[in-house]
Amino acid sequence: MQLDRLADSELDACVKGVPMAAAPLRLGDVGKRGWNLLKGDLPLPAAVIKRTALDHNSAWMRRFLDLTDAKIAPHGKTTMAPQLFAKQLADGAWGITVASVNQMKVCRAFGVDRIVLANQLIGRQEIAAVLDELRADPRFDFYCLVDSPEGVQRLSEAARAKAIGRPLQVLLEGGFPGGRTGCRTVDAAIGVARAVKNASPHLALRGVEGFEGLLTSGPPAEQDAKVAGFLDFLVEIARRCAAETLFGDGPVILTAGGSAFFDLAAQRLHNTVGSQGVQVVIRSGCYLTHDSKSYRDFVARLMERMPEAKSLGDGLKPALEVWAYVQSRPEPGRAIATMGKRDVGWDMSMPLLEQWYRPGTHQAPQAAGPLGNVVALNDQHAHIELPASSPFQVGDLLSFGVSHPCTTFDRWQLIYEVDDAYNVTGAIKTFF
């Protein structure tokens, strides 16, 4: 990927997380400053990624893909960080998934050649931007979703007018009652697939797509059964399309598998649907940094569903942390930290207090789990409920794990990479 100009981008104290006294510096030079979070070299709050955990998770996913004979197109919306996209592609990712044309443009600006837009293309400007990109670069391999004859018509008319010299590749989206987009029945899906076939040579149907991650109501066994049934529904759509020769050239792409149930997708989508062969593509975006609650729990269930995954070594590890100071002890059972909704996600659960560190006293961060719980967040403050014996003092450093990394990444333009001693080894820029 083309990251040189990103390394040359300038940072100054107007960027959250950059030391106030630091002269403007290149992003690529951050790791050369000798900063250490525990020594107070960074203003807090600060978001950091532990490089050892990141590398571990990347290697674990490679082994998982080898075990299941699947590919991955990780969802870029999780991090919106081209430097992390580059790592994922270097580690063998099939492509990058995005949710919007703006996210596609970020990927293209840094040289991503295969993109899955896991969404519908509806607006005139958005459709034109994709078609212009395809016309400008014959190597660009792009896929988007369709779930209605009306959507197919919008794409086919635009593709016909642009005359880009090759078909726009689409994936037929399956859905479920109460879910988001996607055809709710096989018959409805076949109607859309026939419309794509009739739009040839301007459109080509390349596979079937779905997202199972919203099927999380009920106890775990019920969730698993719902997800399995939905994946089987996608396979049935593909079989019906193959029987009517509605797919374009190449293997049939079957893709699902967000960050919660990617093992079920990798296993159940491996089915014969016709003579063209199948390429299974999962799309987990959160595996790389993982988290400390929501996806930690989902991956623990994965290990129970798929015992052979235990052969891959230690499971995924949380790599993303947000650090803050204790700034007030206003009541015996409460501390206030310098971190809030502007700094950390809270949509799935509150951040988890994991470590604490007192400069001049501790040699390394100490476990903090039993010492307090985040019970509320304001824009810039975290309310921590404490036991009477809590040792926390004003000026102590606290580390918080996140639940659902997507909604912590989007709070930061700059996230530091650190080693296990919290030496700053680099920095990651995001594009939200």
C-alpha positions as a Markdown table, in Angstrom:
| # | Residue | x | y | z |
|---|---|---|---|---|
| 1 | Met | 0.0 | 0.0 | 0.0 |
| 2 | Gln | 1.0 | 3.6 | -0.6 |
| 3 | Leu | 1.7 | 4.9 | 3.0 |
| 4 | Asp | 4.6 | 7.2 | 2.3 |
| 5 | Arg | 2.5 | 10.4 | 2.2 |
| 6 | Leu | 0.7 | 9.3 | 5.3 |
| 7 | Ala | 4.0 | 9.0 | 7.2 |
| 8 | Asp | 4.8 | 12.6 | 6.0 |
| 9 | Ser | 1.6 | 14.1 | 7.3 |
| 10 | Glu | 2.1 | 16.7 | 10.0 |
| 11 | Leu | 0.9 | 16.5 | 13.6 |
| 12 | Asp | 0.7 | 19.4 | 16.1 |
| 13 | Ala | -0.9 | 20.1 | 19.4 |
| 14 | Cys | -4.3 | 20.7 | 17.8 |
| 15 | Val | -4.6 | 16.9 | 17.3 |
| 16 | Lys | -5.9 | 15.2 | 20.4 |
| 17 | Gly | -3.3 | 13.1 | 22.1 |
| 18 | Val | -0.2 | 15.1 | 20.8 |
| 19 | Pro | 1.9 | 16.6 | 23.6 |
| 20 | Met | 1.2 | 20.2 | 23.9 |
| 21 | Ala | 4.8 | 21.3 | 23.9 |
| 22 | Ala | 5.7 | 19.1 | 20.9 |
| 23 | Ala | 6.8 | 21.0 | 17.8 |
| 24 | Pro | 4.9 | 20.0 | 14.6 |
| 25 | Leu | 6.2 | 16.6 | 13.6 |
| 26 | Arg | 5.8 | 13.9 | 11.0 |
| 27 | Leu | 3.5 | 11.0 | 11.8 |
| 28 | Gly | 6.3 | 8.7 | 10.7 |
| 29 | Asp | 8.6 | 10.3 | 13.4 |
| 30 | Val | 6.4 | 9.7 | 16.4 |
| 31 | Gly | 8.2 | 6.5 | 17.3 |
| 32 | Lys | 11.5 | 8.3 | 17.4 |
| 33 | Arg | 10.7 | 10.8 | 20.2 |
| 34 | Gly | 11.4 | 8.4 | 23.0 |
| 35 | Trp | 8.0 | 9.0 | 24.6 |
| 36 | Asn | 6.6 | 6.7 | 27.3 |
| 37 | Leu | 3.0 | 6.8 | 28.5 |
| 38 | Leu | 3.8 | 5.9 | 32.1 |
| 39 | Lys | 6.4 | 8.6 | 32.4 |
| 40 | Gly | 3.8 | 11.3 | 31.6 |
| 41 | Asp | 5.1 | 12.0 | 28.1 |
| 42 | Leu | 1.6 | 11.9 | 26.6 |
| 43 | Pro | -1.4 | 14.1 | 27.5 |
| 44 | Leu | -4.2 | 12.0 | 28.9 |
| 45 | Pro | -6.7 | 10.7 | 27.8 |
| 46 | Ala | -4.8 | 8.8 | 25.2 |
| 47 | Ala | -5.7 | 5.8 | 23.1 |
| 48 | Val | -3.0 | 3.2 | 22.6 |
| 49 | Ile | -2.6 | -0.2 | 20.8 |
| 50 | Lys | -0.4 | -2.8 | 22.3 |
| 51 | Arg | 1.7 | -4.0 | 19.4 |
| 52 | Thr | 2.4 | -7.5 | 20.8 |
| 53 | Ala | -1.4 | -8.1 | 21.1 |
| 54 | Leu | -2.0 | -6.8 | 17.6 |
| 55 | Asp | 0.6 | -9.1 | 16.1 |
| 56 | His | -0.7 | -12.0 | 18.1 |
| 57 | Asn | -4.3 | -11.4 | 16.8 |
| 58 | Ser | -3.1 | -11.1 | 13.2 |
| 59 | Ala | -1.2 | -14.4 | 13.4 |
| 60 | Trp | -4.2 | -16.1 | 15.1 |
| 61 | Met | -6.5 | -15.1 | 12.3 |
| 62 | Arg | -4.1 | -16.4 | 9.6 |
| 63 | Arg | -4.1 | -19.8 | 11.3 |
| 64 | Phe | -7.9 | -19.7 | 11.6 |
| 65 | Leu | -8.2 | -19.0 | 7.9 |
| 66 | Asp | -5.8 | -21.8 | 7.0 |
| 67 | Leu | -7.9 | -24.1 | 9.3 |
| 68 | Thr | -11.2 | -23.3 | 7.6 |
| 69 | Asp | -10.1 | -22.6 | 4.0 |
| 70 | Ala | -11.8 | -19.2 | 4.1 |
| 71 | Lys | -10.6 | -15.8 | 3.0 |
| 72 | Ile | -11.1 | -12.5 | 4.9 |
| 73 | Ala | -12.0 | -9.0 | 3.8 |
| 74 | Pro | -12.0 | -7.3 | 7.2 |
| 75 | His | -14.4 | -4.5 | 7.7 |
| 76 | Gly | -12.5 | -1.3 | 7.4 |
| 77 | Lys | -15.1 | 0.8 | 9.2 |
| 78 | Thr | -13.8 | -0.6 | 12.5 |
| 79 | Thr | -10.5 | 1.2 | 12.4 |
| 80 | Met | -10.5 | 3.5 | 9.3 |
| 81 | Ala | -6.8 | 3.3 | 9.6 |
| 82 | Pro | -4.9 | 2.6 | 6.3 |
| 83 | Gln | -1.8 | 1.6 | 8.3 |
| 84 | Leu | -3.8 | -1.3 | 9.8 |
| 85 | Phe | -5.4 | -2.1 | 6.4 |
| 86 | Ala | -1.8 | -2.5 | 5.1 |
| 87 | Lys | -1.0 | -4.9 | 7.9 |
| 88 | Gln | -4.1 | -6.9 | 7.2 |
| 89 | Leu | -3.4 | -7.1 | 3.5 |
| 90 | Ala | 0.2 | -8.0 | 4.0 |
| 91 | Asp | -1.0 | -10.8 | 6.3 |
| 92 | Gly | -3.1 | -12.2 | 3.4 |
| 93 | Ala | -6.5 | -10.5 | 3.5 |
| 94 | Trp | -8.4 | -11.0 | 0.3 |
| 95 | Gly | -9.6 | -7.4 | 0.3 |
| 96 | Ile | -11.1 | -4.7 | 2.6 |
| 97 | Thr | -14.8 | -4.3 | 3.3 |
| 98 | Val | -16.3 | -0.8 | 3.6 |
| 99 | Ala | -19.8 | 0.5 | 4.4 |
| 100 | Ser | -19.8 | 3.8 | 2.4 |
| 101 | Val | -18.3 | 5.3 | -0.7 |
| 102 | Asn | -16.4 | 7.8 | 1.4 |
| 103 | Gln | -14.7 | 4.8 | 3.1 |
| 104 | Met | -14.0 | 3.3 | -0.3 |
| 105 | Lys | -12.3 | 6.5 | -1.4 |
| 106 | Val | -10.0 | 6.4 | 1.7 |
| 107 | Cys | -9.0 | 2.8 | 0.8 |
| 108 | Arg | -8.4 | 3.8 | -2.8 |
| 109 | Ala | -6.3 | 6.8 | -1.8 |
| 110 | Phe | -3.9 | 4.4 | -0.2 |
| 111 | Gly | -3.8 | 1.8 | -2.9 |
| 112 | Val | -6.4 | -0.9 | -1.8 |
| 113 | Asp | -7.2 | -2.8 | -5.0 |
| 114 | Arg | -10.1 | -5.1 | -3.9 |
| 115 | Ile | -13.0 | -3.6 | -2.0 |
| 116 | Val | -16.4 | -5.0 | -0.9 |
| 117 | Leu | -19.0 | -2.3 | -0.3 |
| 118 | Ala | -21.2 | -4.2 | 2.1 |
| 119 | Asn | -24.1 | -1.9 | 1.5 |
| 120 | Gln | -26.4 | -0.7 | -1.3 |
| 121 | Leu | -25.3 | 1.9 | -3.8 |
| 122 | Ile | -28.2 | 4.3 | -4.2 |
| 123 | Gly | -27.2 | 8.0 | -4.7 |
| 124 | Arg | -26.3 | 9.4 | -8.1 |
| 125 | Gln | -23.0 | 10.8 | -6.8 |
| 126 | Glu | -22.0 | 7.6 | -5.0 |
| 127 | Ile | -22.7 | 5.4 | -8.1 |
| 128 | Ala | -20.8 | 7.8 | -10.3 |
| 129 | Ala | -17.8 | 7.8 | -8.0 |
| 130 | Val | -17.6 | 4.0 | -8.0 |
| 131 | Leu | -17.9 | 3.8 | -11.8 |
| 132 | Asp | -15.3 | 6.5 | -12.4 |
| 133 | Glu | -12.9 | 4.6 | -10.1 |
| 134 | Leu | -13.5 | 1.4 | -12.0 |
| 135 | Arg | -13.0 | 3.1 | -15.4 |
| 136 | Ala | -9.8 | 4.8 | -14.2 |
| 137 | Asp | -8.1 | 1.6 | -12.9 |
| 138 | Pro | -8.7 | -1.7 | -14.7 |
| 139 | Arg | -7.1 | -3.5 | -11.7 |
| 140 | Phe | -9.7 | -2.3 | -9.3 |
| 141 | Asp | -11.8 | -5.2 | -8.1 |
| 142 | Phe | -15.1 | -3.9 | -6.6 |
| 143 | Tyr | -18.3 | -5.5 | -5.3 |
| 144 | Cys | -21.5 | -3.9 | -4.0 |
| 145 | Leu | -24.9 | -5.2 | -2.8 |
| 146 | Val | -28.3 | -5.4 | -4.4 |
| 147 | Asp | -31.6 | -6.4 | -2.8 |
| 148 | Ser | -34.3 | -5.0 | -5.0 |
| 149 | Pro | -35.1 | -4.7 | -8.8 |
| 150 | Glu | -35.3 | -0.9 | -8.2 |
| 151 | Gly | -31.7 | -0.9 | -6.9 |
| 152 | Val | -30.6 | -3.1 | -9.8 |
| 153 | Gln | -32.2 | -0.6 | -12.3 |
| 154 | Arg | -30.4 | 2.4 | -10.8 |
| 155 | Leu | -27.1 | 0.6 | -11.1 |
| 156 | Ser | -27.6 | -0.7 | -14.6 |
| 157 | Glu | -28.8 | 2.6 | -16.0 |
| 158 | Ala | -25.8 | 4.4 | -14.6 |
| 159 | Ala | -23.4 | 1.7 | -15.7 |
| 160 | Arg | -24.8 | 1.8 | -19.2 |
| 161 | Ala | -24.4 | 5.5 | -19.4 |
| 162 | Lys | -20.8 | 5.5 | -18.1 |
| 163 | Ala | -19.8 | 2.6 | -20.4 |
| 164 | Ile | -16.8 | 1.6 | -18.3 |
| 165 | Gly | -16.0 | -1.4 | -20.5 |
| 166 | Arg | -16.7 | -4.1 | -17.9 |
| 167 | Pro | -19.6 | -5.1 | -15.7 |
| 168 | Leu | -20.2 | -3.7 | -12.2 |
| 169 | Gln | -20.0 | -6.7 | -9.9 |
| 170 | Val | -22.7 | -7.2 | -7.4 |
| 171 | Leu | -23.5 | -9.5 | -4.6 |
| 172 | Leu | -27.1 | -10.5 | -3.9 |
| 173 | Glu | -28.0 | -9.6 | -0.3 |
| 174 | Gly | -30.0 | -11.9 | 1.9 |
| 175 | Gly | -31.7 | -10.6 | 5.0 |
| 176 | Phe | -34.1 | -11.6 | 7.7 |
| 177 | Pro | -37.3 | -10.2 | 9.3 |
| 178 | Gly | -36.6 | -7.3 | 11.5 |
| 179 | Gly | -33.1 | -7.0 | 10.2 |
| 180 | Arg | -31.6 | -4.4 | 8.0 |
| 181 | Thr | -31.4 | -4.6 | 4.2 |
| 182 | Gly | -31.5 | -7.8 | 2.3 |
| 183 | Cys | -34.1 | -10.0 | 0.6 |
| 184 | Arg | -36.3 | -11.8 | 3.1 |
| 185 | Thr | -37.2 | -14.8 | 0.9 |
| 186 | Val | -35.5 | -17.0 | -1.6 |
| 187 | Asp | -38.1 | -16.1 | -4.2 |
| 188 | Ala | -37.6 | -12.4 | -3.7 |
| 189 | Ala | -33.8 | -13.0 | -4.0 |
| 190 | Ile | -34.2 | -14.9 | -7.3 |
| 191 | Gly | -36.3 | -12.0 | -8.7 |
| 192 | Val | -33.4 | -9.6 | -8.0 |
| 193 | Ala | -30.9 | -12.1 | -9.4 |
| 194 | Arg | -32.9 | -12.4 | -12.6 |
| 195 | Ala | -33.0 | -8.6 | -12.9 |
| 196 | Val | -29.1 | -8.5 | -12.6 |
| 197 | Lys | -28.9 | -11.2 | -15.3 |
| 198 | Asn | -31.1 | -9.1 | -17.6 |
| 199 | Ala | -28.9 | -6.1 | -17.0 |
| 200 | Ser | -25.9 | -7.9 | -18.5 |
| 201 | Pro | -23.3 | -6.8 | -19.7 |
| 202 | His | -23.6 | -3.8 | -17.5 |
| 203 | Leu | -23.9 | -5.8 | -14.3 |
| 204 | Ala | -22.7 | -9.2 | -13.2 |
| 205 | Leu | -23.9 | -11.3 | -10.2 |
| 206 | Arg | -20.8 | -12.6 | -8.5 |
| 207 | Gly | -22.2 | -14.1 | -5.2 |
| 208 | Val | -24.5 | -13.9 | -2.2 |
| 209 | Glu | -24.0 | -11.8 | 0.9 |
| 210 | Gly | -25.5 | -11.4 | 4.3 |
| 211 | Phe | -24.8 | -10.1 | 7.8 |
| 212 | Glu | -25.8 | -12.3 | 10.7 |
| 213 | Gly | -24.5 | -10.0 | 13.5 |
| 214 | Leu | -27.9 | -8.7 | 14.6 |
| 215 | Leu | -29.2 | -12.2 | 15.5 |
| 216 | Thr | -28.3 | -11.8 | 19.1 |
| 217 | Ser | -31.6 | -12.1 | 20.9 |
| 218 | Gly | -32.2 | -15.1 | 23.2 |
| 219 | Pro | -29.8 | -17.4 | 25.0 |
| 220 | Pro | -26.5 | -18.4 | 23.2 |
| 221 | Ala | -27.8 | -21.7 | 21.8 |
| 222 | Glu | -30.8 | -19.9 | 20.3 |
| 223 | Gln | -28.5 | -17.2 | 18.8 |
| 224 | Asp | -26.3 | -19.9 | 17.2 |
| 225 | Ala | -29.3 | -21.7 | 15.7 |
| 226 | Lys | -30.6 | -18.5 | 14.2 |
| 227 | Val | -27.3 | -17.6 | 12.7 |
| 228 | Ala | -26.9 | -21.2 | 11.3 |
| 229 | Gly | -30.3 | -21.0 | 9.8 |
| 230 | Phe | -29.6 | -17.6 | 8.2 |
| 231 | Leu | -26.3 | -18.9 | 6.7 |
| 232 | Asp | -28.1 | -21.9 | 5.3 |
| 233 | Phe | -30.7 | -19.5 | 3.8 |
| 234 | Leu | -27.8 | -17.7 | 1.9 |
| 235 | Val | -26.5 | -21.0 | 0.6 |
| 236 | Glu | -30.0 | -21.9 | -0.7 |
| 237 | Ile | -30.2 | -18.6 | -2.5 |
| 238 | Ala | -26.9 | -19.3 | -4.1 |
| 239 | Arg | -28.0 | -22.8 | -5.2 |
| 240 | Arg | -31.1 | -21.5 | -6.8 |
| 241 | Cys | -29.1 | -18.8 | -8.6 |
| 242 | Ala | -26.6 | -21.4 | -9.8 |
| 243 | Ala | -29.4 | -23.7 | -11.0 |
| 244 | Glu | -30.7 | -20.9 | -13.3 |
| 245 | Thr | -27.1 | -19.9 | -14.3 |
| 246 | Leu | -27.6 | -16.4 | -13.0 |
| 247 | Phe | -24.0 | -15.9 | -11.8 |
| 248 | Gly | -21.3 | -14.3 | -13.8 |
| 249 | Asp | -17.9 | -15.8 | -14.5 |
| 250 | Gly | -15.6 | -16.9 | -11.7 |
| 251 | Pro | -16.2 | -18.7 | -8.4 |
| 252 | Val | -19.3 | -17.9 | -6.5 |
| 253 | Ile | -18.5 | -15.6 | -3.5 |
| 254 | Leu | -20.4 | -16.5 | -0.4 |
| 255 | Thr | -19.7 | -13.8 | 2.3 |
| 256 | Ala | -20.9 | -13.2 | 5.8 |
| 257 | Gly | -19.3 | -13.4 | 9.2 |
| 258 | Gly | -18.9 | -10.3 | 11.2 |
| 259 | Ser | -16.8 | -10.3 | 14.4 |
| 260 | Ala | -19.2 | -12.4 | 16.5 |
| 261 | Phe | -20.0 | -15.5 | 14.4 |
| 262 | Phe | -17.3 | -15.7 | 11.8 |
| 263 | Asp | -16.6 | -19.3 | 12.7 |
| 264 | Leu | -20.1 | -20.3 | 11.8 |
| 265 | Ala | -19.9 | -18.4 | 8.5 |
| 266 | Ala | -16.5 | -20.0 | 7.7 |
| 267 | Gln | -17.9 | -23.5 | 8.2 |
| 268 | Arg | -21.5 | -23.3 | 7.0 |
| 269 | Leu | -20.9 | -21.4 | 3.8 |
| 270 | His | -18.6 | -24.1 | 2.5 |
| 271 | Asn | -21.2 | -25.8 | 0.4 |
| 272 | Thr | -21.5 | -26.8 | -3.2 |
| 273 | Val | -23.8 | -24.5 | -5.0 |
| 274 | Gly | -23.0 | -25.2 | -8.6 |
| 275 | Ser | -20.2 | -26.1 | -11.0 |
| 276 | Gln | -18.3 | -22.8 | -10.6 |
| 277 | Gly | -16.9 | -23.5 | -7.2 |
| 278 | Val | -17.2 | -21.3 | -4.1 |
| 279 | Gln | -15.0 | -18.7 | -2.4 |
| 280 | Val | -16.0 | -18.2 | 1.3 |
| 281 | Val | -15.1 | -14.7 | 2.6 |
| 282 | Ile | -15.6 | -13.6 | 6.2 |
| 283 | Arg | -15.6 | -10.0 | 7.2 |
| 284 | Ser | -14.6 | -9.6 | 10.8 |
| 285 | Gly | -13.3 | -6.1 | 11.5 |
| 286 | Cys | -12.8 | -6.3 | 15.3 |
| 287 | Tyr | -10.5 | -9.3 | 15.4 |
| 288 | Leu | -7.3 | -7.3 | 15.0 |
| 289 | Thr | -7.6 | -5.2 | 18.1 |
| 290 | His | -10.3 | -7.4 | 19.8 |
| 291 | Asp | -11.8 | -5.9 | 23.0 |
| 292 | Ser | -12.3 | -6.5 | 26.7 |
| 293 | Lys | -16.0 | -7.4 | 26.8 |
| 294 | Ser | -18.4 | -7.8 | 23.9 |
| 295 | Tyr | -16.2 | -9.6 | 21.4 |
| 296 | Arg | -14.2 | -11.2 | 24.1 |
| 297 | Asp | -17.4 | -13.0 | 25.1 |
| 298 | Phe | -18.3 | -13.9 | 21.6 |
| 299 | Val | -14.9 | -15.4 | 20.9 |
| 300 | Ala | -15.1 | -17.4 | 24.1 |
| 301 | Arg | -18.3 | -18.9 | 22.7 |
| 302 | Leu | -16.6 | -19.5 | 19.3 |
| 303 | Met | -14.0 | -21.6 | 21.2 |
| 304 | Glu | -16.8 | -23.7 | 22.7 |
| 305 | Arg | -18.6 | -24.1 | 19.3 |
| 306 | Met | -15.3 | -25.0 | 17.5 |
| 307 | Pro | -13.0 | -27.0 | 19.7 |
| 308 | Glu | -10.5 | -27.4 | 16.9 |
| 309 | Ala | -9.8 | -23.6 | 17.2 |
| 310 | Lys | -8.0 | -24.3 | 20.5 |
| 311 | Ser | -5.2 | -25.8 | 18.4 |
| 312 | Leu | -4.5 | -22.3 | 17.1 |
| 313 | Gly | -3.0 | -21.2 | 20.4 |
| 314 | Asp | -4.1 | -18.5 | 22.8 |
| 315 | Gly | -7.3 | -16.8 | 21.6 |
| 316 | Leu | -7.6 | -13.2 | 20.5 |
| 317 | Lys | -6.2 | -10.6 | 23.0 |
| 318 | Pro | -7.4 | -7.0 | 23.6 |
| 319 | Ala | -5.0 | -4.6 | 22.1 |
| 320 | Leu | -6.8 | -1.3 | 22.4 |
| 321 | Glu | -6.7 | 0.7 | 25.7 |
| 322 | Val | -7.6 | 4.2 | 26.7 |
| 323 | Trp | -5.6 | 5.8 | 29.5 |
| 324 | Ala | -6.7 | 8.6 | 31.8 |
| 325 | Tyr | -5.8 | 10.3 | 35.1 |
| 326 | Val | -7.7 | 10.2 | 38.4 |
| 327 | Gln | -8.6 | 13.9 | 38.6 |
| 328 | Ser | -10.9 | 13.9 | 41.6 |
| 329 | Arg | -11.9 | 11.8 | 44.7 |
| 330 | Pro | -15.0 | 13.9 | 45.6 |
| 331 | Glu | -16.7 | 11.2 | 47.7 |
| 332 | Pro | -15.4 | 8.1 | 49.6 |
| 333 | Gly | -16.8 | 5.7 | 47.1 |
| 334 | Arg | -16.2 | 7.6 | 43.9 |
| 335 | Ala | -13.4 | 8.7 | 41.6 |
| 336 | Ile | -13.6 | 10.9 | 38.5 |
| 337 | Ala | -11.2 | 10.2 | 35.6 |
| 338 | Thr | -10.2 | 12.4 | 32.7 |
| 339 | Met | -12.0 | 10.4 | 30.1 |
| 340 | Gly | -15.6 | 10.5 | 28.7 |
| 341 | Lys | -17.9 | 9.9 | 25.8 |
| 342 | Arg | -15.7 | 11.9 | 23.6 |
| 343 | Asp | -12.9 | 9.4 | 24.2 |
| 344 | Val | -14.3 | 5.9 | 24.5 |
| 345 | Gly | -17.2 | 3.9 | 23.2 |
| 346 | Trp | -20.1 | 3.0 | 25.5 |
| 347 | Asp | -22.8 | 1.8 | 23.1 |
| 348 | Met | -22.5 | -1.9 | 24.1 |
| 349 | Ser | -21.2 | -1.6 | 27.7 |
| 350 | Met | -19.2 | 0.8 | 29.9 |
| 351 | Pro | -15.4 | 0.7 | 29.5 |
| 352 | Leu | -13.7 | -1.7 | 31.9 |
| 353 | Leu | -11.2 | -0.5 | 34.5 |
| 354 | Glu | -8.2 | -2.9 | 34.0 |
| 355 | Gln | -4.9 | -1.4 | 35.2 |
| 356 | Trp | -3.6 | 1.4 | 37.4 |
| 357 | Tyr | -0.2 | 3.0 | 37.8 |
| 358 | Arg | 1.2 | 5.4 | 40.3 |
| 359 | Pro | 4.4 | 7.2 | 39.1 |
| 360 | Gly | 7.2 | 6.9 | 41.5 |
| 361 | Thr | 5.6 | 3.9 | 43.3 |
| 362 | His | 5.0 | 1.2 | 40.7 |
| 363 | Gln | 7.5 | -0.4 | 38.4 |
| 364 | Ala | 4.7 | -1.5 | 36.0 |
| 365 | Pro | 0.9 | -1.2 | 35.7 |
| 366 | Gln | -1.1 | -3.1 | 38.4 |
| 367 | Ala | -4.3 | -5.1 | 37.9 |
| 368 | Ala | -7.3 | -2.9 | 38.8 |
| 369 | Gly | -10.3 | -5.0 | 38.0 |
| 370 | Pro | -11.5 | -5.5 | 41.6 |
| 371 | Leu | -10.8 | -1.9 | 42.6 |
| 372 | Gly | -13.6 | -0.1 | 40.8 |
| 373 | Asn | -16.2 | 0.0 | 38.0 |
| 374 | Val | -17.2 | 2.7 | 35.5 |
| 375 | Val | -20.8 | 3.5 | 36.2 |
| 376 | Ala | -21.4 | 6.6 | 34.1 |
| 377 | Leu | -19.7 | 8.8 | 31.5 |
| 378 | Asn | -20.1 | 12.5 | 30.7 |
| 379 | Asp | -18.5 | 14.1 | 27.7 |
| 380 | Gln | -15.1 | 14.4 | 29.4 |
| 381 | His | -15.5 | 12.6 | 32.7 |
| 382 | Ala | -15.7 | 8.9 | 33.8 |
| 383 | His | -17.5 | 8.2 | 37.1 |
| 384 | Ile | -15.9 | 5.2 | 38.9 |
| 385 | Glu | -17.6 | 3.5 | 41.8 |
| 386 | Leu | -15.0 | 2.3 | 44.3 |
| 387 | Pro | -14.9 | 0.1 | 47.3 |
| 388 | Ala | -14.0 | 1.7 | 50.6 |
| 389 | Ser | -10.5 | 0.3 | 50.5 |
| 390 | Ser | -9.6 | 1.7 | 47.1 |
| 391 | Pro | -6.1 | 3.1 | 47.0 |
| 392 | Phe | -6.7 | 5.5 | 44.1 |
| 393 | Gln | -5.3 | 9.0 | 44.4 |
| 394 | Val | -5.5 | 12.1 | 42.3 |
| 395 | Gly | -2.7 | 11.8 | 39.7 |
| 396 | Asp | -2.8 | 8.0 | 39.4 |
| 397 | Leu | -3.0 | 6.6 | 35.8 |
| 398 | Leu | -5.9 | 4.3 | 34.9 |
| 399 | Ser | -6.2 | 2.0 | 31.9 |
| 400 | Phe | -9.6 | 1.1 | 30.5 |
| 401 | Gly | -10.5 | -1.7 | 28.1 |
| 402 | Val | -13.2 | -1.2 | 25.6 |
| 403 | Ser | -16.3 | -3.0 | 24.5 |
| 404 | His | -16.9 | -2.7 | 20.7 |
| 405 | Pro | -13.7 | -1.2 | 19.3 |
| 406 | Cys | -15.5 | 0.6 | 16.4 |
| 407 | Thr | -16.9 | 3.2 | 18.7 |
| 408 | Thr | -13.6 | 3.9 | 20.4 |
| 409 | Phe | -11.6 | 4.2 | 17.2 |
| 410 | Asp | -13.9 | 6.9 | 15.8 |
| 411 | Arg | -13.1 | 9.2 | 18.8 |
| 412 | Trp | -9.5 | 9.5 | 17.8 |
| 413 | Gln | -7.5 | 10.9 | 14.9 |
| 414 | Leu | -4.3 | 9.6 | 16.4 |
| 415 | Ile | -3.7 | 6.3 | 18.3 |
| 416 | Tyr | -0.3 | 5.4 | 19.6 |
| 417 | Glu | 1.4 | 2.1 | 19.2 |
| 418 | Val | 3.2 | 1.0 | 22.3 |
| 419 | Asp | 5.3 | -1.9 | 23.4 |
| 420 | Asp | 4.7 | -3.9 | 26.6 |
| 421 | Ala | 6.6 | -1.2 | 28.7 |
| 422 | Tyr | 4.4 | 1.5 | 27.1 |
| 423 | Asn | 7.2 | 3.0 | 25.1 |
| 424 | Val | 5.7 | 4.7 | 22.1 |
| 425 | Thr | 6.9 | 2.9 | 19.0 |
| 426 | Gly | 4.7 | 4.6 | 16.4 |
| 427 | Ala | 1.3 | 6.2 | 15.7 |
| 428 | Ile | -1.8 | 5.3 | 13.7 |
| 429 | Lys | -3.9 | 7.9 | 11.9 |
| 430 | Thr | -7.6 | 7.3 | 11.4 |
| 431 | Phe | -10.0 | 8.7 | 8.7 |
| 432 | Phe | -13.4 | 9.1 | 10.2 |
